[in-house]
Amino acid sequence: MVRVAIFLLIFLMDISSYAAEVCIVNSYPIPPAKKLEKKIRKLLWEHHHKIVKEDCSVKILIGTPAVVKELKTGSETKNVYTFVLFPEKFLLQKRKNFYGVRIFPLPIRTYKRFLKSLLLEKRKVAVPVSRRMLSIARIYLPPKYFKIIPFRNSPVETFRKLLRYKYVYVFPDPKLLKLINLVTLVNFCKDNNLLIFSGLPDLKKFGLDYVDNIDYDLLAKEIVFLVEQSSKKRILPCPCKKR
């Protein structure tokens, strides 16, 4: 009995050493975000963390609006976030109390998986980008691999220039992702034997040649990992399923 009691005491001490009170703020009422939140809640319960509405030691922020709201508070609470397309835009990589997991794979990673998946040779990739998004696009699209081709109103403006390339990458640009613009671009690429790819899984239904598949199970695990530990990397890469 004494040995059992000692074992239970050590076990309980071990649990209490990393258990946290966690708030979850989900600012995106969309199926993928809701699905991820359920996975996170299950893992937190399995890891003996307590989910509370306020006065928590760690906040999990799902979505850019949740992050923006938290930044305005100036709180020093530890924050773990995801579903933020452009964390560098908010300098989250420099904020000591923010840790995150990308929901959008870095373009260079998607490019390498695209080449490997389709057994292609390296070539420079054309990327139509609206002028409004140029400053952000330049952060994520290294010129060694990508050629940014700006447009004002529609990617149709870039079509003549796209013909100089073999690969076209779809950047998460709101103007580019408008249905009519996206469909027009995809159809143009198909008609002219250009391979088109993206890191956005929602674009798979539009018939792109390659689209990354996000591993939401692994994403949830990495969120909980960041709840429990601090990482030297402020932003972990988006976990994608292997093909």
N, C-alpha and C positions, 0 to 999 in steps of 0.2 A: 504493500500500500504506500509506503514511504517513497519507493522508487517511482510509482505512478504519479504521486503528488508532485515530486520534483520535476518529472517530465512535463506534466501539465503546466507547472509554474514557468518553466523555461519556454514552453510553447507559447504561452500567453504573453510573456515578456517579449518574445520574438515578434509576435503579431503587433504588439503595441509600439514596437520600435519604429515601424514604418507606416502604421495606419494613419490615415489623414481624413479630415473632414473636407469634403469636396463639393463645390457648387458647379452646376452645369448650366451654361447659358447658350442655348441654341437659337441663333437669330435667323436660321434658314428653314422654314417650314416646307421643305421639299423631301421627297422620298429618300434619296441617298443620305441626307443629313439626319433624318429621323432614324433610318436604319443604323447608321453609325452610332447615334446616341444610345440606342438599345444595346448594342454590342458593348459600348463603353460602360454602361450601367451594370451589365452582367459581370464584366471583368472586375469592376470596382468592388462589387459585392463578394466575388470569389476571393479577392485579395484583402477582404476585411476592412475596406474603407467605408466611411459613412457619408452618404449623400445628403446634403443639407441645402436649404434655400438661401441662407445668409450666414455671416460670421464664420466663413470657411478659411482653411489654411491654404487651399489651392483652388483656383478657378479653371474650369475647362471651358474654353470659348470656341464655339462652332460658328464660323462665318465672320466676314469682314465687319459687319455692323456691330457685332458683339465686341470685337477687338477695338474698334474706334471708340465705342462707349467707355470701355475700360481705360483706354489711354487718357480720356478726358478727366477721369477721376483722380489720376496721379497717385493711385494706391500702389503700395510696395508689395502687395500680395503676389504670390507666385502664380503666374498664368501659363496655361498650356493650351495652345490653339491649333486649329486646322480649318480647312475650307476657306483659306485666305489665298486668293490667287497670286497676289503680289506683296508678300511680307516686307520686301526691301523698300517698297514705296513708303512704308511707315517706320522704317529704320528699326524693325523688330530684332534684327540680328545684332543690334548694339544695345538693346535694353536688357539689363541684368535680370529682371524678373519675368521675362517672356521667353518661352520655349515653344517650338512648334514643329509640326509635320506638314510638309507640303501636300496640297491636294492636287497640284498641277506639276507633273514631272518637268524638270528643267529641259528645255528643248534639245540640248546636246545629248542628254541621256536617251530621249525619245529617238533622236536621229540615229544613234548607234544601235538601238534595238531594231529600228526600221531596217537598217542595212543588214543586220544579222539575220532577221526574220525572213527577208526576201532575197538574201544572198546577192546583195548589190555592191558595186564598187563605190568608193567615196567620190562625191561630187559636191560642188557648192549648191546650197539650197536657196531657192527664191522664196521670199516671205512678203506677201502683200500686207501692208500695215497702214491704217488710217493716220493722217497727220497728227491727230489728237493723241494717239498712242505712241508716237515715235520715241519720246523720252523714256518711257517704260520699256518698250521693245528693245532699245539699245542696251539696257541692263542685262537682258536675258538672251540676246542673240549675238554671240561672239562673231565678229566679221570673218574670222578664219573659216567658219563653216556656213554662215548664213549671209545672204544678200537681201537687205531690207529694201522693198520697193514701195514707196509711199503712194497713197491715193487720197483724194479729198472726199468724194461722195460714194464711189463704188469701186470694187476691185476690177471691174471691167476696164478701168483706166490703165491697169497694169498688164493686161493680157498680152499685148505685143511684146513687152519685155520678158514675160514669163517664158516665151518660146525659146529664149536663149538657154534655158535650163532644162534639166530632166526631172528634178524633184521640187515639189512645192509643199511648204509647211504651213499649217493653219495655226496662227497665233491666237490666243484668247482675247481678241479685239472685239468689243461689243458691236461695232459697225460691220466688221467682217462676218460676225456670227448672225446677223439678221438673216432670216430664212431666205429671202430672195437673193441676197448677196452670196450666201454660202452655196446654195444650189447652183447658181450661175457659175461660180468658180469651179465647183466639182465637175459640172458638165463640160466646162471648157477643158479641164485637165483630161477628162476621159476622151473627149473628141480629138485631142492632140497628143495622146499617148504620153502625158505627163503623170508621174506618180505623185499622189497627194497623201500626206500623212499628218497626224496630230497626236498630242498627248491628252486630248480631251475625250474621255470614253463615251460621252453622249453623242459624239459625231459618228459613231460606228454605223448607225442606221442610215447615214447619208451615202454609204458606199465608198468611203475612203479606202485607199490601198492598205493602210496600216493605222491602227489606233491602239494606244496603250489601254490596258485593263487594270484598274486600280484594285489592289487587294485590301478590301475593307476590314477583313479579320486582322490582318497584320497592322493596319493603320490603327485600329482600336487598341491593340497590344502596345504599340509604340506610344500612344497617348498616355496609357496607364503607366508605362515605363517612365515617362517624363514626369508624371505625377509623383512617382516614388523616388526618382533620382534626378540629379542635375547632369546635364550633358555638356561636354566641351563645345559641341556643335549646337548653336542656338536654333538652327533649323535643320531637321532631319529630312532626307530625301523622300519623295512620295513613293510608297511601296507599290510596285506593280507586279502583277502575276506573270509567272514565267510561261512562255509558249512552248 
